[in-house]
Amino acid sequence: MRSIERLGACDRKRPWMVTRVGSAAVELDWVLFDADGVIQGRRKGGMDELSAWAAAWAGSRAEEFLLAIAAADVACLTGKDFGAAMREVLRQFEISAHLEEVIDPHWWIEVQQPMLEAVRAVRDLGLRCGLATNQQNLRGGYMRSSLGFEQIFDEQFYSYELGFAKPEAGYFKAIMARIDVAPDRVLFIDDHEGNVAGAREIGIHSELFPVDGGVVALKPILVRYGIRL
């Protein structure tokens, strides 16, 4: 059984409510949202587009090409330059084009506008909101500079900048140091079980989100913490 005690006028320097989950009181200051699968997804028809793109550049080695790109991406999540890694992949596949010709300038991203509006609504209630995402430097740099997230989120936490990637404890500890709050005053929402488990291990309240679940999936998660949009 949950009970909610309002703490008066909203003040972003202190929790705006106390929610009781079972016998423990939960005071929240921050909500952290994952990006891919939560705030943004692949463009409609993106998988077919990606397969056709790989075939155009690598021919019969398209699947191998995609796997090599995925490996380079993972290797660069904590700060190595993805541009250099991709140039090596292109060399291995004997592709002479420049990287800018090969990679989609928008990184196949489609932002879910209703989710951004939901984040705005959470902030309007007095909570701070952050984007907590694993990204290599080129894709993360594009997200930071081109998607308007600075107008939506109080902070953005990219793995390539922090030097750690989810689900490492170091990733979440680095965020806690940046926002200067205790882990138990934070709610983290992610679509990967491993990331949710990693956040819970350091004491962050964490919830698994269905991939591309949208606002319909977000609302019941927030309600469990007394947050009603």
Secondary structure, DSSP 8 states (H G I E B T S, - for coil): ---EEE-SS--TTS-SEEEEETTEEEE-SEEEE-TBTTTEEE-TTHHHHHHHHHHHHHGGGHHHHHHHHHHHHHHTTTSS-HHHHHHHHHHHTT--S-HHHHS-TTTTEEE-HHHHHHHHHHHHTT-EEEEEE---HHHHHHHHHHS-GGGT-SEEEEHHHHT--TT-HHHHHHHHHHHT--GGGEEEEES-HHHHHHHHHTT-EEEE--TT-HHHHHHHHHHTTT---
